[in-house]
Amino acid sequence: MRINLTSVYLLCVLALSFSLSPVSAYSANHALQEDLYRIYDEYESAIVRVKAAFRQQETEDKPSQINLRIGTGFFVSKEGHVLVNASRALGAYKIGIEHKGIVYPAEAIGHDPVTNISLLRLINTPKEFGVIPLSFEEQEIPLGTFLFSLACPLDFDVSPIFGILSGIDKKLGDSIFPTAYYRTSITIGSGQGGSPVFDVNGRMIGMTIASIPDMNGSYCLPVSSLARVKEDLMVGGKSLRGWIGLEVRENLSGQKEHNVYISKINKSGPAELAGLKVDDNILSLCDVPIKHISDLPSATFKTYINQLSPIKILRGDREMEFSIKATDAPKPDESLETEEVSQSSK
């Protein structure tokens, strides 16, 4: 549900009036109102509208056409780098970035379609614009935290949108996410995808990457993951997340705290070279606890190609730690030999 700043004020007055005196409630909500104004004033000049043109190929029935996709983005460097959703930039033959009513040509630096993030760079930059810093620091954000995003809906100016943190999800149905996503009540209308999201203290917590129409909400990529993706794209134009060369299964009875076991290991792959074996019980990877299968992608997200990462396993009754060097994932057409899972029942 989209709420303007006046609605935010009324909502907070209603919520806090049950537990605070009238004077205290007014003071608390006046402070919140001022915080939201401050966030808007501080970051509004960093927000842009992305306009990307896509060619639709000519067919026998229709001539070639140009389709325009519009979204929100924001500056992340004084050199003119901008983050937007990959769904608004990947495959475009021409990209423009609108800032303060002026459109600047931009070039693509790299795309990560898995997380729906693209990094662009303006060929010519505005004389003055803001920058939103990204933090690699992991953040613990309680459910119910008030959130605030800045977006460019339709052809309107930068607009504030209010919501709350509704959940932290690693999967939706049968789809497992590449890392944990924040689920928020911030809706993504036309032109609003790719907006930065803040808490009421002005701390950036992430970027909107997907809408959840059935819930009138959206998913947000946490800022620590976003910073990782941005650096990958800056360095190599693509994701540099590693492949560790194993497959897993989960003990669905869940009688133990850690229920993920190695079911297959690729021959001469990172897992085999590290000394891992089929039936090893994975406890953690990159210091991320592995309790369920959905935890593994978030941990693998933290690996880097050709760099060692710690992995802890339980082999029988013995806890062991190894260093695993992630590599590029093999191409889909490459044949991979694997060691099959043993028939032990766990």
PAPAPA-423595 format. One record per atom (N, C-alpha, C, O): x, y, z. Coordinates in steps of 0.02 Angstrom, whole numbers, padded with zeros to 5 digits, always signed. Layout:
N
XYZ...
! end
This chain:
346
+00042-00059+00000+00000+00000+00000+00044+00062+00000+00089+00067+00041+00032+00110-00045+00072+00169-00050+00044+00222-00003-00016+00236-00003+00087+00251+00037+00066+00300+00087+00110+00361+00080+00171+00354+00080+00081+00421+00074+00123+00481+00071+00143+00501+00142+00123+00469+00190+00182+00554+00147+00210+00573+00212+00155+00593+00261+00161+00580+00321+00103+00625+00237+00047+00643+00281+00014+00581+00309-00004+00579+00368+00006+00530+00266-00025+00468+00289+00020+00433+00340-00004+00402+00387+00086+00437+00329+00133+00408+00377+00122+00439+00445+00121+00404+00496+00115+00504+00446+00105+00539+00509+00042+00515+00545+00043+00501+00605-00013+00510+00507-00076+00488+00537-00073+00417+00561-00100+00400+00614-00039+00373+00522-00032+00303+00541+00005+00297+00607-00015+00259+00651+00060+00334+00613+00101+00329+00673+00066+00358+00734+00072+00331+00789+00028+00413+00724-00011+00440+00780-00059+00388+00806-00066+00380+00867-00093+00353+00761-00141+00302+00782-00107+00245+00819-00132+00222+00870-00049+00223+00793-00015+00166+00823+00014+00183+00892+00011+00142+00938+00041+00243+00898+00076+00260+00960+00030+00289+01014+00049+00290+01072-00028+00310+00994-00072+00342+01043-00098+00294+01096-00119+00315+01149-00095+00228+01080-00117+00179+01129-00069+00172+01187-00089+00152+01242-00005+00188+01175+00044+00176+01227+00078+00239+01253+00115+00236+01302+00067+00297+01220+00099+00358+01240+00047+00411+01259-00009+00410+01236+00068+00458+01302+00025+00514+01318+00018+00558+01257+00060+00552+01212-00032+00601+01252-00039+00644+01193+00023+00685+01178+00042+00691+01119+00056+00713+01229+00116+00753+01217+00172+00709+01191+00207+00728+01143+00182+00649+01222+00235+00604+01200+00222+00578+01130+00268+00573+01089+00158+00561+01114+00141+00537+01048+00156+00589+00995+00183+00573+00942+00138+00652+01010+00150+00705+00961+00225+00714+00950+00247+00721+00893+00264+00712+01003+00336+00722+00998+00369+00666+00958+00411+00678+00914+00348+00603+00973+00377+00546+00938+00361+00548+00863+00405+00535+00822+00299+00563+00846+00280+00562+00776+00305+00623+00739+00319+00620+00679+00312+00679+00774+00343+00737+00742+00415+00722+00724+00439+00743+00672+00451+00686+00769+00520+00667+00756+00524+00620+00696+00569+00626+00654+00477+00572+00691+00476+00526+00635+00463+00563+00570+00496+00551+00520+00416+00610+00572+00401+00650+00513+00463+00688+00490+00478+00690+00430+00499+00717+00537+00559+00754+00520+00613+00708+00491+00650+00728+00446+00618+00646+00517+00666+00598+00490+00651+00583+00417+00697+00578+00376+00588+00574+00401+00570+00558+00332+00583+00616+00285+00607+00607+00229+00569+00676+00308+00586+00735+00267+00661+00739+00255+00684+00755+00201+00700+00723+00308+00773+00727+00303+00799+00676+00252+00843+00692+00212+00772+00616+00253+00794+00564+00206+00779+00586+00134+00821+00578+00089+00719+00614+00124+00701+00637+00057+00748+00691+00034+00773+00689-00023+00761+00740+00076+00804+00796+00057+00876+00773+00044+00909+00800+00000+00899+00723+00082+00968+00700+00075+00980+00660+00012+01034+00666-00018+00931+00619-00009+00944+00572-00063+00904+00585-00127+00915+00550-00177+00859+00633-00126+00817+00644-00185+00858+00659-00247+00839+00638-00302+00915+00694-00240+00956+00713-00298+00996+00655-00326+01028+00661-00378+00995+00597-00291+01030+00537-00316+00985+00492-00358+01009+00445-00390+00920+00507-00359+00872+00463-00393+00866+00482-00466+00864+00541-00483+00862+00432-00510+00855+00444-00582+00799+00400-00610+00775+00353-00579+00779+00419-00670+00732+00377-00708+00770+00346-00767+00803+00382-00804+00766+00281-00775+00800+00248-00831+00749+00237-00887+00692+00216-00874+00769+00253-00948+00728+00242-01007+00768+00201-01057+00819+00225-01083+00746+00141-01069+00783+00095-01112+00742+00075-01173+00683+00057-01166+00771+00080-01231+00737+00063-01294+00758-00007-01316+00817-00025-01317+00707-00047-01334+00718-00115-01357+00687-00123-01427+00631-00102-01439+00725-00154-01471+00700-00167-01539+00661-00232-01540+00685-00284-01516+00603-00230-01567+00564-00290-01579+00574-00310-01652+00561-00271-01698+00597-00371-01663+00615-00392-01730+00555-00392-01778+00498-00405-01758+00571-00377-01839+00519-00376-01890+00496-00446-01906+00535-00493-01910+00431-00453-01916+00401-00517-01936+00363-00507-02001+00359-00452-02028+00335-00562-02027+00297-00557-02089+00235-00514-02079+00213-00480-02126+00207-00515-02019+00145-00478-02006+00157-00407-01980+00115-00363-01990+00214-00396-01946+00225-00331-01914+00294-00305-01931+00343-00342-01934+00298-00239-01943+00364-00209-01954+00403-00204-01888+00374-00215-01835+00467-00189-01892+00508-00182-01832+00481-00125-01789+00463-00072-01815+00479-00136-01724+00454-00085-01678+00504-00072-01622+00547-00113-01608+00496-00015-01590+00537+00004-01534+00493+00005-01471+00442+00039-01469+00514-00034-01420+00479-00035-01356+00520+00002-01304+00581-00004-01302+00487+00041-01263+00521+00080-01211+00504+00052-01142+00445+00044-01125+00556+00038-01102+00547+00016-01034+00573+00070-00987+00625+00099-00998+00534+00083-00934+00551+00137-00888+00556+00110-00817+00517+00067-00797+00604+00134-00780+00612+00114-00711+00648+00167-00671+00661+00222-00695+00663+00149-00609+00699+00194-00564+00770+00169-00555+00783+00109-00561+00816+00213-00540+00885+00195-00524+00915+00248-00479+00881+00294-00459+00979+00240-00463+01011+00290-00419+01086+00289-00429+01116+00237-00444+01117+00347-00419+01189+00355-00425+01224+00320-00366+01203+00326-00309+01279+00285-00382+01319+00253-00330+01392+00275-00333+01434+00251-00295+01408+00322-00378+01476+00349-00381+01474+00417-00414+01428+00433-00451+01525+00458-00399+01531+00524-00429+01555+00520-00501+01557+00570-00536+01574+00460-00522+01594+00450-00592+01533+00437-00636+01540+00427-00697+01474+00437-00608+01413+00429-00647+01386+00359-00652+01347+00345-00697+01408+00314-00608+01381+00246-00608+01312+00244-00577+01300+00275-00525+01267+00207-00608+01197+00203-00586+01177+00130-00582+01193+00091-00626+01141+00112-00530+01112+00045-00523+01038+00048-00543+01001+00092-00522+01018-00001-00585+00948-00008-00606+00931-00082-00607+00975-00124-00599+00868-00098-00617+00848-00168-00626+00871-00192-00694+00864-00157-00744+00898-00254-00697+00920-00282-00760+00862-00290-00809+00872-00288-00870+00802-00299-00783+00743-00305-00827+00729-00240-00864+00688-00240-00911+00762-00186-00845+00754-00122-00878+00813-00103-00921+00812-00050-00954+00865-00144-00922+00925-00125-00960+00954-00181-01002+00981-00168-01055+00950-00243-00979+00982-00298-01014+00950-00309-01082+00890-00321-01088+00991-00304-01134+00967-00314-01202+00945-00250-01238+00927-00253-01297+00947-00194-01203+00926-00131-01234+00979-00108-01284+01039-00118-01273+00957-00076-01339+01006-00051-01387+01021+00023-01374+01068+00050-01402+00980+00055-01332+00992+00124-01316+00964+00138-01246+00908+00119-01230+01004+00170-01203+00983+00184-01134+00994+00257-01118+01047+00286-01133+00943+00288-01089+00948+00357-01066+00933+00361-00992+00889+00325-00967+00968+00404-00957+00957+00415-00885+00932+00486-00876+00966+00534-00892+00872+00492-00849+00842+00558-00838+00854+00581-00767+00838+00546-00719+00883+00640-00760+00896+00670-00695+00876+00743-00697+00901+00782-00738+00829+00762-00653+00805+00831-00650+00778+00854-00718+00788+00911-00738+00744+00809-00753+00712+00827-00816+00757+00824-00877+00733+00834-00933+00822+00810-00868+00869+00806-00925+00890+00734-00935+00907+00699-00887+00889+00710-00997+00907+00641-01013+00979+00638-01036+00999+00675-01081+01019+00594-01004+01089+00585-01020+01100+00516-01049+01074+00467-01023+01138+00511-01104+01152+00443-01132+01194+00403-01083+01236+00431-01048+01182+00338-01082+01218+00294-01035+01240+00231-01071+01210+00211-01122+01292+00199-01044+01315+00135-01070+01312+00083-01016+01316+00098-00956+01303+00020-01036+01300-00034-00988+01370-00057-00969+01411-00069-01012+01383-00062-00904+01446-00088-00879+01441-00163-00868+01488-00200-00880+01383-00186-00844+01373-00258-00833+01303-00272-00807+01267-00227-00785+01284-00336-00812+01217-00357-00791+01222-00421-00749+01265-00464-00762+01179-00427-00700+01172-00489-00662+01098-00507-00663+01061-00488-00617+01075-00544-00714+01004-00560-00719+00978-00602-00661+00918-00602-00647+01022-00639-00627+01000-00682-00571+00971-00639-00514+00920-00658-00485+01003-00583-00500+00978-00539-00447+00940-00479-00476+00916-00437-00438+00935-00476-00542+00900-00421-00576+00933-00353-00564+00899-00304-00550+00999-00352-00569+01036-00290-00559+01080-00275-00620+01113-00320-00646+01078-00213-00642+01123-00189-00695+01161-00128-00671+01134-00087-00633+01223-00122-00693+01264-00063-00678+01275-00025-00743+01300-00052-00792+01255+00039-00743+01262+00082-00801+01310+00139-00784+01325+00151-00725+01334+00174-00836+01375+00233-00825+01354+00287-00874+01350+00275-00934+01341+00347-00848+01323+00403-00890+01385+00425-00929+01440+00431-00901+01376+00438-00994+01431+00462-01035+01449+00534-01017+01507+00552-01016+01398+00574-01003+01407+00641-00977+01365+00647-00913+01307+00625-00912+01393+00675-00861+01358+00677-00797+01329+00747-00784+01355+00796-00810+01276+00751-00742+01251+00816-00721+01304+00854-00682+01351+00824-00655+01297+00920-00679+01345+00960-00640+01341+00943-00566+01392+00940-00532+01281+00932-00541+01271+00916-00471+01222+00857-00465+01170+00856-00497+01240+00809-00424+01195+00753-00409+01219+00719-00346+01278+00723-00328+01173+00685-00313+01190+00649-00252+01213+00578-00266+01203+00552-00321+01242+00547-00217+01265+00478-00221+01241+00440-00159+01245+00466-00103+01216+00380-00169+01195+00338-00113+01249+00286-00099+01263+00244-00142+01281+00289-00041+01335+00241-00025+01307+00172-00011+01252+00165+00017+01345+00120-00029+01326+00051-00016+01372+00021+00036+01433+00033+00034+01345-00016+00082+01384-00046+00136+01387-00122+00128+01336-00154+00113+01447-00151+00137+01455-00223+00136+01436-00254+00203+01433-00316+00209+01422-00214+00253+01408-00239+00320+01340-00274+00322+01290-00247+00298+01339-00334+00352+01276-00370+00360+01233-00333+00412+01258-00312+00464+01169-00326+00397+01123-00290+00441+01070-00336+00469+01044-00379+00433+01054-00328+00532+00999-00364+00563+00941-00314+00571+00945-00267+00611+00888-00326+00533+00831-00280+00534+00770-00317+00559+00749-00366+00528+00741-00296+00615+00683-00330+00643+00622-00326+00597+00612-00276+00563+00582-00379+00596+00520-00377+00559+00475-00322+00588+00473-00312+00648+00440-00288+00543+00398-00233+00565+00432-00166+00562+00401-00114+00575+00497-00165+00544+00534-00102+00538+00502-00058+00484+00487-00082+00429+00493+00006+00499+00468+00053+00450+00520+00063+00395+00579+00071+00409+00498+00062+00331+00542+00071+00274+00516+00129+00231+00458+00148+00235+00561+00155+00190+00546+00216+00152+00586+00212+00087+00647+00206+00089+00552+00215+00030+00588+00212-00034+00575+00275-00074+00527+00311-00063+00620+00288-00122+00614+00345-00167+00614+00319-00238+00661+00285-00259+00560+00334-00275+00552+00305-00342+00525+00358-00390+00506+00413-00369+00526+00340-00454+00501+00384-00508+00440+00351-00541+00447+00322-00595+00382+00355-00511+00323+00323-00541+00300+00360-00604+00299+00421-00606+00282+00320-00656+00257+00348-00718+00303+00404-00742+00364+00393-00749+00276+00465-00754+00319+00521-00774+00321+00574-00720+00335+00633-00734+00307+00554-00658+00307+00601-00602+00377+00612-00575+00424+00575-00591+00384+00664-00533+00448+00677-00500+00462+00623-00449+00420+00580-00435+00522+00625-00420+00541+00577-00368+00489+00579-00311+00473+00632-00285+00464+00520-00294+00409+00515-00246+00426+00468-00189+00456+00415-00201+00408+00486-00127+00420+00441-00070+00365+00388-00064+00307+00402-00078+00384+00329-00043+00337+00274-00032+00354+00243+00036+00412+00232+00051+00303+00230+00075+00313+00205+00143+00289+00133+00148+00242+00113+00115+00323+00093+00190+00303+00024+00201+00336-00004+00263+00365+00033+00303+00333-00070+00270+00366-00104+00326+00402-00166+00300+00387-00191+00246+00449-00191+00340+00482-00254+00325+00436-00311+00348+00421-00317+00407+00413-00351+00300+00364-00404+00314+00396-00472+00325+00367-00515+00357+00456-00483+00297+00488-00549+00304+00557-00549+00273+00575-00504+00236+00595-00602+00288+00660-00614+00257+00656-00684+00228+00656-00733+00265+00654-00688+00161+00640-00752+00127+00700-00777+00088+00738-00738+00059+00707-00843+00087+00759-00875+00047+00729-00914-00011+00766-00939-00054+00663-00919-00012+00631-00953-00067+00558-00932-00070+00530-00906-00022+00528-00944-00128+00457-00932-00137+00429-00991-00175+00444-01001-00234+00388-01031-00141+00364-01093-00171+00423-01139-00183+00461-01154-00137+00429-01163-00245+00484-01208-00263+00546-01170-00287+00598-01201-00301+00542-01105-00291+00598-01065-00316+00642-01043-00258+00619-01010-00211+00706-01062-00261+00754-01042-00209+00792-00981-00234+00819-00982-00290+00795-00929-00194+00829-00867-00213+00905-00875-00210+00930-00917-00173+00942-00834-00248+01015-00838-00246+01044-00814-00179+01100-00832-00162+01005-00775-00142+01024-00753-00075+00959-00732-00040+00907-00730-00072+00963-00717+00024+00902-00697+00060+00877-00630+00034+00916-00584+00021+00811-00624+00026+00780-00562+00004+00737-00534+00060+00708-00572+00100+00733-00467+00064+00685-00435+00109+00617-00432+00075+00612-00410+00018+00566-00455+00110+00497-00447+00085+00467-00386+00119+00467-00381+00180+00442-00339+00079+00416-00276+00106+00344-00263+00082+00320-00296+00035+00312-00216+00114+00244-00196+00093+00247-00138+00044+00195-00108+00029+00307-00121+00020+00314-00068-00030+00294-00095-00098+00322-00144-00122+00245-00064-00129+00222-00087-00194+00266-00059-00249+00295-00006-00242+00270-00097-00304+00308-00074-00363+00259-00063-00420+00236-00111-00451+00243+00000-00432+00200+00017-00489+00243+00031-00550+00303+00019-00549+00212+00057-00602+00247+00072-00664+00303+00123-00652+00290+00178-00627+00364+00104-00671+00421+00149-00664+00455+00148-00597+00504+00184-00587+00431+00108-00550+00457+00111-00482+00508+00057-00465+00542+00062-00414+00516+00006-00507+00564-00046-00494+00635-00020-00496+00653+00019-00540+00677-00042-00448+00746-00019-00445+00756+00037-00395+00810+00068-00394+00707+00052-00354+00712+00107-00307+00753+00087-00245+00749+00029-00223+00791+00133-00216+00826+00119-00153+00777+00120-00095+00727+00156-00096+00792+00079-00044+00748+00075+00015+00789+00090+00077+00845+00066+00085+00761+00131+00121+00794+00153+00182+00753+00137+00243+00692+00127+00239+00786+00134+00301+00748+00134+00364+00738+00207+00384+00764+00252+00351+00702+00220+00438+00685+00288+00456+00744+00327+00483+00739+00388+00495+00801+00294+00494+00862+00328+00514+00903+00350+00454+00956+00380+00462+00879+00335+00394+00915+00354+00334+00967+00303+00312+01006+00316+00266+00968+00245+00345+01015+00192+00326+00987+00153+00268+00931+00127+00272+01025+00149+00213+01000+00110+00156+01001+00036+00173+01051+00010+00198+00945+00002+00161+00941-00069+00177+00938-00113+00114+00947-00173+00119+00925-00083+00055+00924-00124-00005+00893-00089-00065+00884-00028-00065+00876-00128-00115+00849-00103-00179+00793-00149-00202+00801-00210-00200+00738-00121-00225+00682-00162-00248+00700-00196-00313+00728-00166-00359+00685-00262-00316+00704-00301-00375+00646-00340-00406+00651-00363-00463+00591-00348-00369+00535-00387-00396+00471-00369-00357+00473-00356-00297+00416-00369-00393+00352-00356-00360+00319-00422-00339+00333-00475-00367+00276-00418-00289+00237-00476-00267+00163-00454-00273+00133-00433-00224+00135-00460-00334+00068-00432-00347+00014-00459-00301-00030-00421-00279+00017-00524-00284-00036-00553-00243-00036-00527-00172-00084-00535-00135+00020-00496-00152+00026-00471-00084+00033-00395-00081+00043-00366-00028+00028-00362-00139+00039-00289-00142+00104-00270-00108+00107-00223-00069+00156-00307-00125+00222-00295-00094+00277-00304-00144+00265-00307-00204+00338-00310-00118+00396-00317-00162+00453-00352-00126+00454-00355-00064+00500-00377-00165+00562-00404-00138+00618-00353-00148+00620-00316-00197+00662-00352-00099+00717-00304-00097+00782-00342-00086+00787-00383-00041+00832-00329-00129+00898-00359-00120+00935-00321-00065+00945-00261-00071+00956-00356-00011+00990-00322+00044+01052-00285+00020+01085-00306-00027+01068-00230+00054+01122-00186+00031+01189-00221+00030+01230-00206-00014+01203-00266+00077+01268-00300+00077+01275-00343+00014+01329-00346-00015+01221-00376-00007+01222-00415-00069+01225-00369-00130+01259-00384-00179+01190-00314-00126+01190-00265-00181+01261-00237-00191+01283-00229-00248+01295-00222-00136+01364-00197-00141+01410-00248-00174+01454-00230-00213+01399-00312-00157+01438-00365-00187+01427-00368-00262+01474-00373-00301+01363-00366-00283+01347-00370-00354+01376-00310-00391+01405-00317-00445+01369-00251-00362+01396-00190-00393+01471-00195-00405+01495-00178-00458+01508-00219-00354+01580-00226-00362+01598-00278-00415+01645-00267-00453+01561-00333-00417+01573-00384-00469+01564-00354-00538+01606-00364-00582+01510-00317-00548+01496-00288-00613+01547-00235-00631+01567-00228-00689+01570-00198-00581+01620-00146-00593+01686-00178-00617+01720-00151-00661+01704-00235-00587+01768-00267-00602+01765-00307-00667+01809-00301-00710+01713-00348-00675+01712-00394-00731+01651-00391-00776+01648-00428-00825+01603-00348-00760+01544-00343-00802+01494-00399-00792+01443-00402-00827+01508-00444-00745+01464-00500-00732+01472-00522-00660+01517-00499-00624+01429-00567-00638+01434-00594-00571+01497-00636-00564+01514-00675-00608+01532-00627-00508+01592-00666-00494+01580-00717-00439+01628-00741-00408+01517-00733-00426+01502-00784-00376+01527-00851-00400+01524-00867-00460+01551-00891-00353+01583-00953-00372+01537-01013-00374+01479-01011-00353+01565-01068-00401+01533-01134-00405+01575-01181-00364+01636-01182-00372+01544-01221-00321+01583-01263-00276+01580-01338-00293+01610-01378-00258+01543-01356-00345+01548-01424-00372+01518-01479-00329+01548-01532-00323+01460-01467-00301+01426-01520-00264+01351-01512-00268+01325-01459-00285+01315-01566-00253+01243-01565-00247+01224-01590-00177+01263-01627-00146+01167-01571-00154+01148-01587-00085+01077-01616-00082+01037-01609-00128+01063-01647-00025+00995-01669-00010+00981-01649+00063+01027-01635+00101+00918-01647+00080+00900-01627+00148+00864-01683+00184+00822-01717+00156+00882-01692+00247+00848-01739+00290+00782-01706+00312+00782-01664+00356+00728-01726+00281+00664-01693+00292+00634-01706+00361+00589-01671+00382+00659-01757+00395+00633-01770+00463+00655-01715+00511+00623-01704+00562+00710-01681+00493+00732-01624+00531+00745-01637+00605+00729-01595+00647+00773-01694+00621+00786-01711+00691+00848-01677+00718+00859-01674+00778+00890-01651+00673+00951-01618+00693+00947-01544+00675+00903-01523+00637+00993-01505+00703+00993-01433+00686+01016-01422+00615+00989-01378+00580+01064-01461+00592+01090-01455+00524+01069-01516+00484+01087-01572+00501+01031-01506+00431+00998-01561+00396+01016-01567+00322+00980-01598+00284+01074-01538+00303+01093-01539+00232+01155-01584+00224+01205-01575+00259+01151-01631+00177+01204-01680+00165+01226-01676+00092+01185-01662+00048+01289-01690+00080+01314-01692+00011+01290-01756-00022+01299-01811+00004+01257-01748-00080+01232-01807-00115+01273-01824-00177+01277-01883-00196+01305-01774-00207+01347-01786-00266+01406-01738-00264+01400-01681-00240+01464-01760-00289+01523-01719-00294+01550-01725-00365+01561-01780-00390+01562-01668-00397+01589-01668-00465+01663-01687-00464+01702-01662-00424+01681-01733-00509+01750-01756-00514+01796-01697-00530+01783-01658-00575+01850-01692-00491+01901-01639-00499+01872-01569-00489+01902-01520-00509+01813-01565-00458+01783-01501-00444+01807-01473-00378+01844-01507-00342+01786-01413-00360+01809-01381-00298+01797-01422-00235+01839-01426-00191+01738-01454-00230+01722-01493-00170+01769-01553-00163+01793-01567-00108+01781-01589-00218+01825-01647-00215+01897-01626-00199+01931-01658-00159+01919-01573-00231+01987-01549-00219+01997-01524-00147+02052-01526-00120+01943-01502-00116+01947-01479-00047+01949-01536+00003+01968-01527+00061+01928-01597-00019+01928-01654+00025+01860-01673+00051+01854-01715+00097+01807-01644+00024+01739-01661+00045+01718-01728+00016+01745-01750-00036+01670-01761+00049+01647-01826+00027+01570-01829+00028+01536-01792+00062+01545-01876-00012+01473-01889-00011+01452-01910+00059+01488-01946+00093+01395-01886+00080+01365-01899+00146+01392-01853+00201+01370-01857+00258+01441-01810+00185+01461-01760+00234+01401-01716+00251+01364-01695+00207+01393-01701+00315+01339-01658+00340+01367-01586+00343+01411-01572+00383+01341-01542+00300+01367-01473+00296+01340-01433+00355+01280-01429+00366+01386-01403+00393+01368-01361+00450+01367-01287+00433+01323-01250+00455+01417-01266+00394+01419-01195+00375+01463-01187+00313+01506-01228+00299+01452-01132+00277+01493-01112+00221+01501-01037+00224+01452-01001+00230+01562-01013+00220+01576-00941+00227+01547-00914+00292+01524-00857+00295+01550-00956+00345+01525-00938+00411+01449-00928+00414+01423-00901+00463+01414-00949+00361+01341-00947+00360+01315-01016+00381+01330-01065+00347+01277-01022+00435+01250-01087+00456+01206-01118+00402+01165-01084+00372+01216-01183+00390+01176-01219+00340+01130-01267+00377+01152-01320+00399+01068-01249+00383+01019-01291+00418+00970-01324+00369+00946-01379+00381+00956-01289+00314+00911-01314+00263+00941-01300+00194+00987-01259+00188+00916-01334+00144+00942-01325+00076+00938-01252+00054+00982-01228+00019+00886-01218+00075+00877-01148+00055+00931-01102+00083+00938-01045+00062+00970-01127+00133+01025-01086+00161+01087-01087+00116+01128-01041+00119+01094-01139+00075+01156-01148+00038+01167-01094-00016+01223-01069-00021+01117-01075-00055+01129-01022-00104+01152-00956-00072+01196-00923-00099+01123-00938-00015+01144-00876+00018+01217-00880+00040+01252-00830+00038+01239-00939+00061+01309-00948+00080+01354-00947+00019+01407-00915+00020+01334-00982-00034+01374-00984-00095+01379-00914-00126+01429-00899-00159+01328-00873-00115+01328-00804-00139+01389-00765-00113+01411-00717-00145+01416-00786-00056+01472-00751-00025+01540-00775-00050+01591-00745-00034+01541-00828-00090+01605-00853-00116+01629-00809-00174+01590-00774-00206+01694-00811-00185+01725-00776-00242+01765-00827-00283+01796-00873-00257+01763-00817-00349+01799-00861-00394+01874-00859-00379+01903-00805-00373+01904-00919-00373+01976-00927-00362+01999-00900-00294+02058-00885-00285+01953-00895-00246+01971-00877-00178+01946-00931-00130+01894-00961-00141+01985-00943-00078+01968-00994-00029+01913-00970+00018+01912-00912+00040+01866-01015+00032+01812-01001+00079+01808-01058+00130+01818-01116+00111+01793-01043+00193+01788-01096+00244+01723-01135+00239+01669-01105+00230+01727-01201+00246+01667-01243+00248+01676-01293+00305+01727-01328+00308+01627-01298+00348+01628-01345+00404+01578-01401+00392+01522-01389+00369+01600-01462+00407+01557-01520+00396+01562-01567+00457+01607-01562+00498+01513-01611+00460+01514-01664+00510+01520-01730+00472+01476-01747+00432+01573-01767+00484+01585-01832+00452+01584-01885+00506+01631-01893+00545+01528-01921+00507+01517-01966+00563+01506-01926+00626+01459-01885+00629+01547-01936+00677+01543-01896+00738+01596-01842+00742+01603-01809+00793+01633-01834+00688+01690-01788+00689+01675-01724+00651+01659-01726+00592+01681-01667+00685+01673-01602+00652+01739-01582+00620+01791-01585+00652+01736-01562+00556+01797-01546+00518+01787-01481+00480+01731-01463+00462+01842-01446+00467+01840-01383+00429+01888-01388+00370+01945-01410+00378+01864-01367+00311+01904-01368+00250+01904-01298+00219+01863-01256+00237+01949-01288+00172+01949-01228+00130+01931-01248+00060+01964-01291+00031+01881-01217+00032+01858-01235-00035+01868-01175-00081+01848-01119-00064+01898-01187-00139+01911-01133-00187+01859-01137-00243+01860-01181-00285+01813-01089-00242+01760-01087-00292+01790-01070-00361+01841-01037-00366+01756-01094-00413+01778-01081-00482+01719-01056-00523+01663-01051-00498+01732-01040-00586+01677-01025-00632+01633-01087-00640+01658-01143-00641+01569-01077-00645+01524-01132-00657+01536-01160-00727+01547-01121-00774+01535-01226-00735+01545-01255-00802+01487-01236-00848+01432-01223-00825+01502-01234-00912+01450-01218-00960+01398-01274-00962+01415-01332-00950+01335-01257-00978+01281-01308-00978+01295-01368-01021+01271-01423-01006+01334-01359-01075+01345-01416-01120+01406-01458-01100+01421-01507-01134+01440-01438-01047+01497-01477-01025+01475-01538-00985+01430-01533-00942+01505-01595-00999+01487-01656-00964+01524-01658-00897+01584-01647-00893+01487-01672-00844+01516-01674-00777+01508-01743-00747+01452-01770-00742+01564-01771-00726+01560-01835-00691+01549-01821-00617+01579-01775-00588+01505-01861-00586+01491-01851-00515+01495-01917-00477+01484-01971-00505+01512-01910-00415+01511-01968-00370+01441-01970-00339+01420-01923-00306+01405-02025-00349+01336-02030-00326+01332-02038-00251+01379-02060-00218+01274-02020-00226+01261-02027-00155+01259-02101-00135+01235-02143-00173+01284-02115-00077+01280-02184-00051+01209-02197-00030+01169-02151-00024+01193-02259-00018+01124-02278-00002+01111-02278+00073+01061-02307+00096+01154-02246+00112+01142-02242+00183+01079-02202+00197+01067-02152+00163+01040-02222+00245+00978-02186+00260+00990-02140+00318+01009-02161+00373+00977-02075+00305+00985-02025+00359+00922-01987+00363+00916-01941+00404
! end
